[in-house]
Amino acid sequence: MKKIVGISACITGIAHTYLAAEALKEAGKSLHVEVKIETHGAIGVENKLSYRDIDDSLGVIIASDIVIDEQRFMNKKLIKVSTHEAIKHPKKIIKYFIED
């Protein structure tokens, strides 16, 4: 199965962080793509991506309203969007990796 990984984070680390993560995961399911999202919320980092997760993925989604260190995603196809964009248009974001 195709796999995409990502990070979601909003300014307060509460609602939009988790809404964006859930929207991307659900869109992935409907498009037959596994999506694993690391959340940077008010309680810290959850669902941390391993190097293997990153290596095995088609690319990385950064759905964030704060600055995220992208160093561990070098040499991966990457798209950066706001959490709002991830919530409103998750399928469009997933399709960036699976359609030419």
C-alpha positions in Angstrom: 0.0 0.0 0.0 1.2 3.5 -0.8 2.2 5.5 2.3 2.4 9.3 3.1 3.6 10.8 6.3 3.2 14.2 7.8 3.1 16.6 10.7 0.2 18.7 11.8 0.5 21.6 14.2 -1.5 24.7 15.0 -0.7 27.7 17.0 -2.5 26.6 20.2 -1.9 22.9 19.6 -5.5 22.0 20.3 -8.3 21.7 17.7 -6.8 22.3 14.3 -3.8 20.1 14.9 -6.0 17.1 15.4 -8.7 18.0 12.9 -6.1 18.3 10.2 -4.5 15.0 11.1 -7.9 13.2 11.1 -8.9 14.8 7.8 -5.7 13.7 6.1 -6.0 10.1 7.5 -9.6 9.8 6.3 -8.8 11.2 2.9 -6.0 8.7 2.6 -8.3 5.8 3.4 -10.7 6.9 0.7 -7.8 7.0 -1.8 -6.3 3.7 -0.6 -3.2 5.4 0.8 -1.9 4.9 4.3 -1.4 8.2 6.0 0.6 8.6 9.3 0.5 12.0 10.9 2.8 13.2 13.8 0.9 15.7 15.8 2.5 18.6 17.6 -0.1 19.5 20.1 -0.5 21.2 23.5 0.6 18.0 25.2 3.7 17.5 23.0 4.5 15.3 20.1 2.3 12.3 19.5 2.5 9.5 16.9 6.2 10.3 16.3 7.4 9.4 12.8 10.3 6.9 12.7 13.0 7.2 10.1 11.6 4.0 8.6 8.1 5.6 8.3 9.7 8.5 6.4 11.9 6.3 4.2 9.0 4.1 3.2 6.7 7.0 2.3 6.0 8.7 -1.1 6.4 12.0 0.6 5.7 14.3 3.5 2.8 16.7 4.3 3.5 19.5 6.7 0.1 20.9 7.7 1.2 23.6 10.1 0.6 27.1 11.3 3.9 27.2 13.1 7.5 26.6 12.0 8.4 22.9 11.7 12.0 21.6 11.4 12.1 19.9 8.0 15.6 18.5 8.3 14.6 14.8 8.7 12.6 15.0 5.5 15.5 15.9 3.2 15.3 14.2 -0.3 11.5 13.5 0.2 8.8 15.1 -1.9 7.2 17.6 0.5 4.2 19.9 0.5 3.5 22.6 3.1 -0.1 23.8 3.8 -1.9 25.4 6.6 -4.0 23.3 9.0 -7.1 25.0 7.5 -6.1 23.9 4.0 -5.6 20.3 5.3 -9.0 20.3 7.0 -10.8 21.7 3.9 -9.0 20.0 1.0 -7.3 16.8 2.3 -7.9 14.7 -0.8 -6.3 17.4 -3.0 -3.2 17.3 -0.8 -3.0 13.5 -0.9 -3.5 13.5 -4.7 -0.3 15.7 -5.0 1.7 12.5 -4.2 -0.3 9.9 -6.1 -1.2 11.7 -9.4 1.3 12.9 -12.0 
